[in-house]
Amino acid sequence: MTLSDTLRNVALNFIGEAKKSEIEFKSNGVLTLGVEIELQVIDKETMNLASRAEELLKESAHIDKLKPEFYLSTVEINTGKCNDVHDVNKDLKDTMLQLGKVADKLSMAFSTTGSHPFAKYSDTIISPTKRYQELIDRNQWLTRRMTVYGLHVHIGMESGDDCIRFNNFFLNFIPHLLALSASSPFWQGTDTGLSSCRPTMYEALPTAGQPYHVRSWKEFEDLYETLKRCGSIKIIKDLWWDMRPSPNYGTLEIRVCDGCATLYETVAIVAFIHTLAHWFAENGSWLETVNYPPRWLSRENKWRAIRHGLEADLVVNTDGKVRLLRDDIGEWLEKLKPYYEKLGYLEYLDNLNNIIEKGTSSERQRKIFQNSGNLEDVVRSTVVEYMLQKPQWFESHQD
């Protein structure tokens, strides 16, 4: 072997190792949790978005769980690695308490709904980072519209193949999670007629929306490398799917939910996700008992949740049979109840049932607008709910 051959082999091995490390799944705990929440930065006087994230981040340098986001009117808070939803609840409460003190000092307010009811995306300012400028260059106007806010939930996985299996399980619950978290009925001053308009912003992007179906980690690796090779993506974060593997964190990241208006709703939905994960860990064969839905069917069910929320009818088979989404959620909650009990999550189950019975954020926002005809009042209500950490129907429905 010549020296040039040796150098070539070394170079190829180096490239191969680099690719492997980039997509290598690094488990960091099984069925652990991590949560990310995107916050709207609100001007207290106008109730409009305020492009003051840089000022807020500077004043909050001591809060290590606060991060910049795409727009200067948005920040993100995230938890550390949590063992259960009790840890998530405490972690988020602590960060929100610290952040609230800074916000009072700066005369700012926050909301965590999936969209701001009347802000104009053309007025927003993009964070001056290279990555965000590249996204604008690639997707142009489509990226400019994305003044929307989500709840992202990470679940710790043992391996890449396990991550894909859990991913394929949770794909069945996209409508359920969208309907339960729905909080984006208004967009740029208009009632969209949708329970959740946020997903429609993402679905216009070429690498967002419903994930492509793969059956193993190897298939995902091959897909990822192909998308990189042809220039569709540069890094795994360019896959803005409803859920995606996060190999560096060792998690499945569920990204489909609207931002929840309150911590009460956030932890209820995170507990639903975590309980489902524990159920599937013990009932993994369920995936082999159901047919993987054709794309048209899963797309139709997602659309029905976007449009009608908890009032949607789900298509349950290729013959066109339907059932109420509420009934399907109820059947799953009954199946999951022993797991809720085992995990100590019965309080969160009660919270979820309250959301189902008394109304999502989208329903509450519409009622306020119907009463006052003023979208500023809608924002005030979401700001109050964020501060109270519970829905405004909470007090009026106490026994």
N, C-alpha and C positions, 0 to 999 in steps of 0.2 A: 504494500500500500504506500502510495506516495504521500509526501507531506501535505500536498493540496487536498488529497482525498481525506486525510485525517482531519484537517481543518474544516473541510466541508461537513464531515460527520459530526464533529463537535458543534458546529453552527446549527445543524439540523436538530441535534439533541437539545441544544439550548432553546431553540424556537419551540420544540415540542414540549419541553418542561414549562416554558413560559405560558403556552396555551393551556397546559394542564392546570397550572396553578391559578390561572385566571378564572376557570370554570370549575375547579375542583371543589366538591362539596365538603365543607368543614363543619361537621356536627359540633354543636356547642350546648348540648342539652336536649332532652326529648320532652315534647309537649310543654316546654317553657313558653313564656309569652313576652312580647314586646309590643308597645302601642305607640303610634304616631298620630298627632292631632294637628291639623292646620287651622290657624286662627286668623280671622279677619281683624285688622287693626282699624278701629272705628274712631272718627272724630266725635267727641261728645256733644258738640253743638249741632252739627249738620246731620249726624247719623250716617254720613257717607264714609267710604273708605278713606283712610289717611296714609299717605306714602311716607311713614315715619319709622319704618323698621330699623333703619341704620341707627337712629337716635335711641330707639328702644333697646336694641342689642348692645349698644355701647353702655347704656345705663344698667343693663342686666348682665354685665360680664361675669358676675358671680354666680349666675344660674347656668350650670353647665348642660342643662337639658333643653335649652332654647336655641333654635337654629334659624338661619336665614332661609328664605324661600324664593321662588321665581320672581314674585312681585315685591316691591317695597311696601306694599300694604298687607303683607302676609308674613307671619312667622310660624314656626313649627315647634311644638313641644313633644318630647318623646320620653318614654320610660327607660330605665335600665332593664336588664334581663330579670324577669319576674317568674316566680314559681307558680303563681295562681292569680286569680282575679282580685283577691284581697290585696295582694302586693301591688297590682296595677292601680287599684283604687287609691291606695295610700300614696303611691309614687306620684300620680297625677295631681292629687289634692295638694301635696307639698309644693309641687312646682307652680300650680295655679295660685297658691297663697303667696308665694314669693313674687310671682309676676304681677299679681294684683297690687301689691304695695308700690311697685315701680310704676305701674299704669296710673295709679292715683297721683303720684308725684308729677307725672308728665301730662295729666289730664287726658288720658286715653281710655278707650273702652275696647272690649272684645266681643266677638260673636263667633260661633263655631258651626253655623249652619252650612249646608252644601253650596249655597250661592248667596250673594248679597242682593236684596230685592231690587235696588234701583241704580246701583253704581254702573258707570259706563266703562267698559274695558279699555276704550280708547284713551281714557284719562289716567289709566294706571301706568306706573313707571316700573320698568324691568330692572331687576338687580344687575349691577354692572359686573357680571362674571363671564369668563370666556365660554363656559359650557352653555349658559343661557343664551348668549349671543349666537352660538352655533345652532341651537335649537330654533331660534327665530329665523336664521338663514335657511335652515332645511325646510321648515314647515310654514314659514311666512305667517299669513293672516290666521291660519288655523291655530298656531301657538299663541298669538296675541289674544285670542278669545278666552283663554283658559283661566279666567278669574273664578275658579271654583275650588271647593274645599272638601277634603275627604278625611275619613278615618281609616288608617292602615293597621292591620293586626298581623304580627309575626308569630308563627307557631314553630317551636323547635322541632327539628326532624333528625332521625338517627342517621339517615343516608340519603343520597340523591334519589335512589329508586323509591324509598319510602316517601320522599317529597312529592314525586310524581303521582304515586298512588293516592296520597292525601289530596293533592291538587285535583285529581279526577273525581274524587269523592265530593269535594266542596264545589265543584262546578255545578252540581245538582242544586245548590242552595243560593246561586246568584240572585234569583228573583226574591227569595225569602229575605236575604240580607238587604237588598235594595229597598224592599217595601218597608221593612222594620225601621230602617235608618232614614227614610225619605224626609228631606228638609230643604229642598230646592224647587219650590213651585214658581218662584218669580225670577225674572231675568231681565235686566236693564229696564225696569219699570213696567214690565208686562207680566200678566198672569199667563204662564205658558200653557195652562190646561193640563200640565203633567204633574204627577206626584213628585217626580225627581227629574229635573232637567240636566243636572250635572253630568250624567253619563253621556248625553248627546254631544257635549263639548269634546270629550275624549274620543268618541267613536269616529270622529272625522279624521283623526290622525292615523297614518298608515301602520303604526306599530302600537296601537292601543285597542282597547275593547276586549272582546272575547279571545282567550288564548287559543292558539292552535293546539289540536289534540295530539299528544304523544303518549306512548305507553311505557317508556323507560327513560332512565337518565341518559343512556347512550343516544336515544332518539332526540332528546332535548339538546344534548351537546352538539349533535350533527346539525340540528336546526339552527342553533346559536351560531355555529361557525359559518354556515351558509349565509345567514343574514348579515354577518360581519363582512364576509368575503365580497358580497355584492353591494355593500355600502348602505344597507338599510339601517343598520345600527353601528355604533362605535363601542358601546359598553352595555352591560346587561341592564342598566337603569334606563336605557332607551326603549326597553320593552315596557310600555305603560299599560300592561294588560290588567284585567279585572283581578287576576291573581298571578303570581309568578314566583319561581324559586329565587331565593337570595342565597347563593352558595357561600358567600363570604361570611354571612351571619349564621349559616346552617339552619335556615328557616324556609317555610312557605309563607309568603307575604300575601295576605288577602286585602285587596285594594278597592273592592267594588263599592263599599259603603259610602253614602253621603256623610259629611261631617255631622255628628250628633249635636243637637242644640244644648244638651246638658250632660254633665258627668253621670247623672242618674241613668240616662239612656245609653251612654257610652259603655258603662260597665255591664249593663244588662245585655247588650249585644255581644260584647267581648265574652261574657260568660256563656252565651248561647253557642258561640263559635268554639270555645274551649271545651264545653260539654260534648258537642258533636265530635270533636277530635278524640276525646276519651272514649266515646261510644265506638267510633270507627277503629280505634286501636285494638278493641276487643272483638269487633265484628267485621273485620276486614274482608271476609268472604262475601259480604253484602254486595260489593262492587261487581262480583262475578254473577250475581243473580239478576242484575238489571242490565238492560241493553244500553250501550252508550247512545245518547240521543243524537239524531242527525242534527246538523248545524241549523237547519231551518227551524226545528222545534225549540232548541235552546235559545235561539235568537228571538223567536216569537214570545217565549215566556219572559225573557228579559224585557222585551218591549212592553209587555202587558204590565209588568211591575213598574216600569218607568211611567207608564200612562196612568194606571189605576191604583198603584200602591197595594195596600192590603185588601182592596176590593177586587183585585184581579182574579180571573179564572186562569188556572194553569192547564196547559195541554199536557196530558199525561201519557199519551201514546200516539203512534203514527196513524191510528184510525181516526184521530181527532177528538177523542174523549177528553172532557175537561172536568176539573173539580176546583172548588174555591181555594184560593191560596191560604185563607184563614184556616180552613179545615186541614190542609196539609201541614201547616205550622202546628196546629193543635195536636194532630196525630203524632208528630215528631216530639213535641214537648211531653206527651204522655209516655212515649217510649224512652225519653231521656230522663224522666223524673228520678229513677234510682241513681243515676249518675250525678244529677244535681244534688241529691241528698248526700252521696258519698263525698263529693267535693266541697260540701258546705256552702252551696250556692242557692239555697232556697229563697233567700231574700232577692237575689238577682232574677230568679224565675218569677217571683211576684212582680218585680219591676217590669219584666218583659210582658207579662199578662196585662199590666196596666197600660202599657203602650198600645197593645192590641185592642183593648177595650175602650180606652179613653181618647186615643188619637195620637198620631205621629206629629212631628214638628210641622210638616207641610199642612196638615189639617188645622193645627192651631194658628199658623200664620194666616191661612185663608180666612178663618173666622174673625181674626182681628181686622183684616182688611175689609171684610164684608161689613163690619160694624162701623169703622171709621173712614174708610175710603182713602186712607193715608198710609203710604208705604214707610214713612218715617216712624209711624207708630209700630209697624211690624218690626222694624229694626230695634226700636226701643224694647220691645217685648223679648226679642232674642238676646239682647244685651243683659236684661234683667235675669232671664233664665240662666245665662252663663254664670252670672254672679251668684245666683241662688243654688246653682248646681242641680236643679230639679225642674221639671216642667211646671208651668203656671197652673195647670189643672190640678196639681198636687194638693194644694191647701183646700180647694173647694170640694175635694172628693174624700177627705178624711172622715172617718166614722166618729 
